[in-house]
Amino acid sequence: MSPVGGRRELTGRHVLAIMVAFFSVIIAVNLTMAFLARSSWTGLIVENTYVASRDFNEKAAAGRAQAALGWTSALAIADGRVSYRLTDGQGRAVPATRAAASFRRPAYESEDQDVTLTLQPDGALAAPVALRDGVWIVEIHAEAGLDRPYHDRKRLTVRGGTIR
């Protein structure tokens, strides 16, 4: 029998059901967020922060020496291939024999890939690569007759298989 006026009474069972439903939603959201966080970027930038900080000054000096060369680079991605060229301050091609390119997603590791670029007949360094649309960070280490590899790092956006 329902009480007068058609109102239902709030019982202990109703309160229990409301509490169980509320905390079930909270737990489901937390588990979903934990799964998504675990399956995306780990946040690891360097394996050992002490070693990275110790080597910082050496890397900064190498970067200044490389910048003093006045070289520029051109990176192109088209038709499933990546192409890389170096030119000196006068616009002449710098003879590079090979390079390694690391393509990284800023927030996800699952699509990261490394490719070895080899010398092509036209003088460019190239290799096949399959990149999905989105933001990428590419790091290139090119052998160009220096004491250490020429290091280049670019952030780029790929749309329809080409750099935008």
C-alpha positions in Angstrom: 0.0 0.0 0.0 1.3 3.4 -0.9 1.0 6.3 1.5 -1.4 9.1 1.0 -0.7 11.4 -1.9 1.2 8.8 -4.0 4.5 9.5 -2.4 6.9 6.6 -1.8 8.8 6.1 1.4 12.6 6.3 1.4 13.7 3.1 3.0 17.1 1.7 4.0 17.1 -0.5 0.9 16.7 2.6 -1.3 19.6 4.4 0.4 21.8 1.2 0.1 21.0 1.0 -3.7 21.8 4.7 -4.2 25.1 4.3 -2.3 26.1 1.1 -4.2 25.3 2.7 -7.6 27.2 5.9 -6.6 30.4 4.1 -5.6 30.1 1.6 -8.5 30.2 4.6 -10.9 33.2 6.1 -9.0 35.1 2.8 -9.1 34.3 2.2 -12.8 35.6 5.7 -13.7 38.8 5.2 -11.6 39.5 1.8 -13.2 38.9 3.2 -16.7 41.3 6.2 -16.0 43.9 3.9 -14.5 43.8 1.6 -17.6 44.1 4.5 -20.0 47.0 6.0 -18.0 48.8 2.7 -17.9 48.4 2.1 -21.7 49.6 5.5 -22.8 52.9 7.4 -22.3 55.0 6.2 -19.3 56.4 9.7 -18.7 60.0 8.3 -18.7 62.3 10.8 -20.5 65.7 9.5 -19.2 66.6 6.3 -17.5 69.0 8.0 -15.0 68.5 11.6 -14.1 72.0 11.8 -12.5 73.8 10.7 -15.6 71.6 13.0 -17.8 72.4 16.1 -15.6 76.1 15.2 -15.5 76.3 15.1 -19.3 74.3 18.3 -19.8 77.2 20.7 -20.2 78.9 18.3 -22.7 75.8 18.1 -24.8 75.3 21.9 -24.6 78.9 22.5 -25.8 78.3 20.0 -28.7 75.1 21.8 -29.6 76.9 25.2 -29.7 79.7 23.7 -31.9 77.1 22.2 -34.3 75.2 25.5 -34.5 78.5 27.3 -35.3 78.8 25.1 -38.5 75.8 27.1 -40.0 74.3 23.9 -41.5 70.6 23.7 -42.3 68.5 20.6 -42.8 65.5 19.7 -44.9 63.2 16.9 -43.9 60.4 15.7 -46.2 57.9 12.9 -45.9 55.9 11.8 -48.9 54.6 8.7 -50.5 55.6 6.6 -47.5 59.3 7.7 -47.5 61.3 10.1 -45.3 64.0 12.1 -47.0 66.7 14.2 -45.2 69.3 16.6 -46.6 72.0 18.8 -45.0 73.4 22.0 -46.6 76.2 24.2 -45.4 76.1 27.9 -44.9 76.8 28.6 -48.6 73.9 26.3 -49.7 76.1 23.4 -50.8 75.0 19.8 -50.0 76.8 18.3 -47.0 77.9 14.7 -47.9 76.2 12.5 -45.3 76.6 8.8 -45.6 73.8 7.5 -43.4 71.5 8.5 -40.6 69.2 7.1 -38.0 65.8 8.7 -37.4 63.6 8.1 -34.4 60.0 9.0 -34.7 58.2 9.5 -31.4 54.7 10.4 -30.4 54.7 13.1 -27.7 52.3 11.2 -25.5 52.2 7.6 -26.7 55.0 5.0 -27.1 53.0 2.4 -29.0 53.6 4.0 -32.5 57.2 5.0 -32.0 59.6 3.7 -34.6 63.2 3.9 -35.6 64.4 3.9 -39.3 67.8 3.9 -40.9 68.2 6.4 -43.7 70.7 5.4 -46.4 72.3 7.4 -49.1 70.3 7.6 -52.3 71.6 8.3 -55.9 70.3 11.9 -55.7 72.4 12.6 -52.6 69.6 12.5 -50.0 69.3 10.2 -47.1 66.0 8.3 -47.3 64.0 5.3 -46.0 60.5 4.0 -46.1 58.3 5.1 -43.1 54.7 4.7 -42.2 53.4 7.5 -40.0 49.8 8.0 -39.0 48.4 11.5 -39.0 49.2 13.6 -35.9 52.1 15.2 -34.0 55.5 13.5 -34.1 58.9 14.3 -32.7 61.8 13.2 -35.0 65.4 12.9 -33.8 68.0 12.4 -36.5 71.7 11.4 -36.0 73.5 11.8 -39.4 77.1 10.7 -40.1 78.5 13.7 -42.0 82.2 13.5 -41.5 82.3 15.2 -38.1 83.8 13.9 -34.8 80.3 13.0 -33.7 77.0 12.5 -35.5 75.1 15.7 -36.6 72.0 15.8 -34.3 68.7 17.3 -35.5 65.4 17.3 -33.6 62.1 18.5 -35.1 58.5 18.5 -34.0 56.2 18.1 -36.9 52.6 17.4 -37.8 51.8 14.7 -40.4 48.5 15.0 -42.4 47.7 12.7 -45.3 51.2 11.2 -45.3 53.1 14.6 -45.6 54.4 17.2 -43.2 52.1 20.1 -42.6 
